[in-house]
Amino acid sequence: MKSAPATGRVRCAIYTRVSTDQGLDQDFRAGRCPWRLLRLGHPAVQHDDVHGPADPQRAAVLCPVRAGGHLRAHPGQDRGLQAQGPVGGRLPPLGYELKDGKLTVVEEEAERVRMIFRRYLEVSGINELVRDLRAKNICTRARTFGTGKTRGGVPFGRGALSYFLRNRFFIGEVRYKDEILPGEQPAIVDRALFEAVQKKLSAHRSHKTLTRQKADNLLKDPLFDDAGHRMIATHATKAGVRYRYYVSQPRLHGEARTARLGSVSRVPAPEIEQAIVSALQKYITEQDSGASDRDDPAKFDHDSLAALVSRIEVQRTQLIMSLKPTDRSTESVTLSIPWQKPPSRRFRRILMPRAALRENVRPDRAERRLRLISAIARGRRWLDEIIEGSVINAEQLAKRECCTVRQINLTLSLAFLGPQLVRAAAEGRLPRGVNIERLRDPDPNWTKQFLELGVSPN
């Protein structure tokens, strides 16, 4: 080894596998490492203390290094770090691309990012923003792999969009664990716009959580099945509609085969909550009869119900509700509420033809029902136009709609169907065979309309 020049002592950072001070007091330009020879004084060489905190005196000697820009002592670490690049081997976010190891802005995508942020402040929330972006055909970035497979290029979902709007990468920052650090990438979103979006996101999240705690899951604490298992509040979402349930804990956690479930292990939340609230209102009214002039029934939220009810047990034919002792009574009261779980499938009450059995009657198909409802709505709309005077007669309508006058008149006749028939058509309760052709040109008497169709109005 050659000695250091006489110009002065050289201090450096060394990557080593051991946590010792050996070699740090030498004025040499190179040192030995278990893996390879390191050049001392190189600004990109890092000391890594893997066996505990470094000695304070030694720590003062070590040089700071740039995160992501230092060289490792092991050749494989160098190649892995260089392959990953400044975004850790992941696809750069929308608005950026990687060129020569540096992140550069793609202006077209950056404008799209700014538009998403601005649009979120204009719409009511995440759900409406998802629908708006899908209508505009704005998708995530597509990535093609070496195998030819592609990933991404799909419409934004609710979760992906929430993460997108929270990403501080767009304002030139990066998050590492619990720290926010300045990044090397240029910002493409104005900080004021970003902070406004964060404020709205936080406000919506807080409001949603508060609303769920106050309005939903009224019985989340005192409800049990008759096997002693607590019934947990859960929900399912279908076609954008949220359905709430209470489910026995073993069934919810996938232990239905190993645990003994109660006779009823899953109940719809609105029905059982309504039954409990109605029974409590009736009980309180009977207790307060003559002692209060209030006519309006008592209202309950989760806290007020928990202060009154200690336990509710769900049985096959009844609900057993135990009330807590009150000032008027030192003993607990138990109420038995007749109740049965609603059927999972609700059958439609079809308008029955005369002398026909229910099992032999089937409702009309969905596509035919939609065609019928559209025709009724069209006939009512045309009739309103004639009454208002915007259209003079059927000939003018036929010319506008590019059809015959006879077709206009037949469609207009559907506007004179009785309300019960229209409601049955909208609810899918018309029997198969009662279609547009049979409903056209009806009798003005609504009762005779049922007689002509051969169906019962009830």
Salt bridges, closest charged atoms under 4 A:
ASP21 OD1 - ARG58 NH1 2.96
ASP27 OD1 - ARG9 NE 3.55
ASP49 OD2 - ARG58 NH2 3.42
ASP78 OD2 - ARG36 NH2 3.20
GLU97 OE2 - LYS99 NZ 3.31
GLU107 OE2 - ARG114 NH2 2.71
GLU109 OE1 - ARG141 NH2 2.35
GLU111 OE1 - ARG114 NH2 3.24
GLU111 OE2 - ARG118 NH2 2.86
GLU122 OE1 - ARG119 NH1 2.83
ASP132 OD2 - ARG119 NE 3.07
ASP132 OD2 - LYS136 NZ 3.32
GLU173 OE1 - ARG168 NE 2.85
GLU173 OE2 - ARG191 NH2 2.76
GLU184 OE2 - ARG66 NH1 3.44
GLU195 OE2 - ARG168 NH2 3.81
ASP216 OD2 - ARG242 NH1 2.85
ASP216 OD1 - ARG244 NE 3.95
ASP221 OD2 - HIS302 NE2 2.96
GLU271 OE2 - ARG346 NH2 2.73
GLU273 OE1 - ARG244 NH2 2.94
ASP288 OD1 - ARG328 NH1 2.98
ASP296 OD2 - ARG294 NH2 3.32
ASP303 OD1 - HIS302 ND1 3.48
GLU313 OE1 - ARG311 NH2 3.84
GLU385 OE1 - ARG400 NH2 3.07
GLU401 OE2 - ARG400 NH2 3.02
GLU427 OE1 - ARG429 NE 2.67
GLU437 OE2 - ARG371 NH2 3.75
